[in-house]
């Protein structure tokens, strides 16, 4: 375990890549839908989330 709360540039890149993996995005999506989540700071509704994730998947 690191003593610091901050990640190095490489560690940050690896973490972001893991978060953005399709399986992790869909797991988060299912959790939000299951919790009947409301929109966040971006104002995106749960009903818009899946198509947003799908668009990112085809763009990447």
PESULQUI-V784040 format. One record per pair of residues at least 12 apart in sequence whose ideal C-beta (glycine too) atoms are under 8 Angstrom apart, sorted by the first residue. I is the first residue (numbers start at 1). J is the second residue. D is the distance in Angstrom with one decimal. If there is no record, write none. Layout:
I J D
I J D
This chain:
22 53 7.9
22 57 6.1
25 53 5.1
25 56 7.9
26 53 7.0
29 49 5.7
29 50 6.2
29 53 6.1
32 46 5.9
32 49 6.7
33 46 5.8
33 49 7.7
